[in-house]
Amino acid sequence: MGLVGPTLMAHGTREQQQRHLTPLLRGDEVWCQLFSEPGAGSDLASLATRAIRDGDEWIVNGQKVWTSSAQHADFGILLTRTDPDAAKHGGITYFIVDMRTPGIEVRPLVQAQGVAHFNEVFLSDVRIPAANMVGDENGGWTVARTTMRNESAMISGGGQATTFATVLSTARRCGRTDDPIVRQELAKVWGNEQILRYLSMRTQTAVMTGRRELAVHGSLLKNFFTRSFTHRGTLGVHLEGAEGMLDADAEGAGFWQYQCINQFAPRIGGGTEEVHRNNLAEQVLGLPREPTSDHDVPWSQSRRA
Ligand SMILES: Cc1cc2nc3c(=O)[nH]c(=O)nc-3n(C[C@H](O)[C@H](O)[C@H](O)COP(=O)(O)OP(=O)(O)OC[C@H]3O[C@@H](n4cnc5c(N)ncnc54)[C@H](O)[C@@H]3O)c2cc1C
């Protein structure tokens, strides 16, 4: 809902909107985001999954990785390379793909916590109807930017397993609430929770009233969320003291141990902290852009990971 909905509302055809928005809102159909590749993460515009036109269809070959929930998804939003001779941002086309199309293989990846949140997705001669293109041929980067802007806001506004209340209850259970340093950390958790709430309300008000000056930059929201999420996860384990090393045997069946390891998911997913700091430096502080050597070079001649 946070990624596909706003993108189709801004760039989708009337048919795409009519077909997909209602089942998406109802939760009848699940989507995944097929953007990252083994050689294209932070430098997403280097992506190499190839789409070649064949009449009313496109034939897609390539590999995606870190695709959250692909194993459950009905549809995916897919970025492909359609003009290798254009500069890297200029030769990308954005598609809707039915995840049950022949040629799509989804392989779950198991993380440190023992769950498979994301997947590798292999695409071999996958046929996609031309009507599933979102935006213009080779105009996919503009569409992808809409998705990514909304992704930052979605991650920072999402439901949170850890809250001030969960941290406080652990501090009480472990008899740590008289410790002045712990009290200071608890105050920080509470303060961060309020700041995030008000920043999110400002963004929602900006969307609802059209007062763009109220909007908070998505990178700021995302990095603030990530920092407070990491702080809560590590504090929870710290409060448990020696029990914090027990994982699943700890009280709460390893709740804080899971949250502590899980801090890396939002720190990397949806763009890393470093990349969001670059965005803030350039777009908010007006610092010079990062130097690049391949901005105007045809993708086929650029150096890639
Ligand atoms: C939990 C989770 C869920 C995800 N879900 C999805 C999904 O559903 N769909 C999808 O397409 N992708 C998904 N991703 C992938 C995610 O978008 C990428 O992992 C992320 O963009 C970073 O790319 P990378 O892993 O290739 O790291 P790299 O880009 O190789 O980065 C490696 C390191 O270099 C740093 N770095 C890179 N470039 C710069 C720079 N210019 N300036 C400063 N530092 C830099 C990074 O910050 C990082 O520390 C997910 C990732 C995670 C962790």
Ligand as a Chemical Component Dictionary entry (heavy atoms), coordinates in Angstrom:
data_LIG
# 
_chem_comp.id                   LIG 
_chem_comp.type                 NON-POLYMER 
_chem_comp.pdbx_formal_charge   0 
_chem_comp.three_letter_code    LIG 
# 
loop_
_chem_comp_atom.comp_id 
_chem_comp_atom.atom_id 
_chem_comp_atom.alt_atom_id 
_chem_comp_atom.type_symbol 
_chem_comp_atom.charge 
_chem_comp_atom.model_Cartn_x 
_chem_comp_atom.model_Cartn_y 
_chem_comp_atom.model_Cartn_z 
_chem_comp_atom.pdbx_ordinal 
LIG C1  C1  C 0 15.300 -6.017 5.338  1  
LIG C2  C2  C 0 15.555 -5.616 3.916  2  
LIG C3  C3  C 0 14.507 -5.643 3.016  3  
LIG C4  C4  C 0 14.729 -5.291 1.684  4  
LIG N1  N1  N 0 13.684 -5.379 0.810  5  
LIG C5  C5  C 0 13.878 -5.081 -0.492 6  
LIG C6  C6  C 0 12.799 -5.238 -1.426 7  
LIG O1  O1  O 0 11.680 -5.638 -1.082 8  
LIG N2  N2  N 0 13.047 -4.942 -2.726 9  
LIG C7  C7  C 0 14.248 -4.499 -3.156 10 
LIG O2  O2  O 0 14.376 -4.231 -4.349 11 
LIG N3  N3  N 0 15.307 -4.366 -2.306 12 
LIG C8  C8  C 0 15.147 -4.653 -0.985 13 
LIG N4  N4  N 0 16.193 -4.540 -0.103 14 
LIG C9  C9  C 0 17.512 -4.169 -0.610 15 
LIG C10 C10 C 0 17.978 -2.777 -0.197 16 
LIG O3  O3  O 0 17.286 -1.777 -0.911 17 
LIG C11 C11 C 0 19.496 -2.723 -0.453 18 
LIG O4  O4  O 0 20.101 -3.683 0.395  19 
LIG C12 C12 C 0 20.074 -1.362 -0.182 20 
LIG O5  O5  O 0 19.630 -0.429 -1.132 21 
LIG C13 C13 C 0 21.628 -1.371 -0.176 22 
LIG O6  O6  O 0 22.114 -1.978 -1.309 23 
LIG P1  P1  P 0 23.214 -3.138 -1.208 24 
LIG O7  O7  O 0 22.734 -4.157 -0.231 25 
LIG O8  O8  O 0 23.540 -3.584 -2.585 26 
LIG O9  O9  O 0 24.498 -2.444 -0.537 27 
LIG P2  P2  P 0 25.582 -1.563 -1.280 28 
LIG O10 O10 O 0 24.903 -0.569 -2.155 29 
LIG O11 O11 O 0 26.583 -2.460 -1.914 30 
LIG O12 O12 O 0 26.234 -0.785 -0.064 31 
LIG C14 C14 C 0 27.303 -1.332 0.719  32 
LIG C15 C15 C 0 27.768 -0.270 1.703  33 
LIG O13 O13 O 0 28.303 0.863  0.990  34 
LIG C16 C16 C 0 27.662 2.067  1.387  35 
LIG N5  N5  N 0 27.504 2.959  0.239  36 
LIG C17 C17 C 0 27.114 2.601  -1.013 37 
LIG N6  N6  N 0 27.051 3.695  -1.799 38 
LIG C18 C18 C 0 27.385 4.758  -1.025 39 
LIG C19 C19 C 0 27.506 6.152  -1.266 40 
LIG N7  N7  N 0 27.248 6.672  -2.461 41 
LIG N8  N8  N 0 27.850 6.950  -0.218 42 
LIG C20 C20 C 0 28.129 6.432  1.021  43 
LIG N9  N9  N 0 28.034 5.091  1.292  44 
LIG C21 C21 C 0 27.672 4.276  0.292  45 
LIG C22 C22 C 0 26.289 1.628  1.907  46 
LIG O14 O14 O 0 25.760 2.573  2.815  47 
LIG C23 C23 C 0 26.623 0.290  2.573  48 
LIG O15 O15 O 0 27.121 0.511  3.878  49 
LIG C24 C24 C 0 16.022 -4.894 1.240  50 
LIG C25 C25 C 0 17.083 -4.875 2.158  51 
LIG C26 C26 C 0 16.853 -5.233 3.472  52 
LIG C27 C27 C 0 18.009 -5.207 4.434  53 
# 
loop_
_chem_comp_bond.comp_id 
_chem_comp_bond.atom_id_1 
_chem_comp_bond.atom_id_2 
_chem_comp_bond.value_order 
_chem_comp_bond.pdbx_ordinal 
LIG C1  C2  SING 1  
LIG C2  C3  SING 2  
LIG C2  C26 DOUB 3  
LIG C3  C4  DOUB 4  
LIG C4  N1  SING 5  
LIG C4  C24 SING 6  
LIG N1  C5  DOUB 7  
LIG C5  C6  SING 8  
LIG C5  C8  SING 9  
LIG C6  O1  DOUB 10 
LIG C6  N2  SING 11 
LIG N2  C7  SING 12 
LIG C7  O2  DOUB 13 
LIG C7  N3  SING 14 
LIG N3  C8  DOUB 15 
LIG C8  N4  SING 16 
LIG N4  C9  SING 17 
LIG N4  C24 SING 18 
LIG C9  C10 SING 19 
LIG C10 O3  SING 20 
LIG C10 C11 SING 21 
LIG C11 O4  SING 22 
LIG C11 C12 SING 23 
LIG C12 O5  SING 24 
LIG C12 C13 SING 25 
LIG C13 O6  SING 26 
LIG O6  P1  SING 27 
LIG P1  O7  DOUB 28 
LIG P1  O8  SING 29 
LIG P1  O9  SING 30 
LIG O9  P2  SING 31 
LIG P2  O10 DOUB 32 
LIG P2  O11 SING 33 
LIG P2  O12 SING 34 
LIG O12 C14 SING 35 
LIG C14 C15 SING 36 
LIG C15 O13 SING 37 
LIG C15 C23 SING 38 
LIG O13 C16 SING 39 
LIG C16 N5  SING 40 
LIG C16 C22 SING 41 
LIG N5  C17 SING 42 
LIG N5  C21 SING 43 
LIG C17 N6  DOUB 44 
LIG N6  C18 SING 45 
LIG C18 C19 SING 46 
LIG C18 C21 DOUB 47 
LIG C19 N7  SING 48 
LIG C19 N8  DOUB 49 
LIG N8  C20 SING 50 
LIG C20 N9  DOUB 51 
LIG N9  C21 SING 52 
LIG C22 O14 SING 53 
LIG C22 C23 SING 54 
LIG C23 O15 SING 55 
LIG C24 C25 DOUB 56 
LIG C25 C26 SING 57 
LIG C26 C27 SING 58 
# 
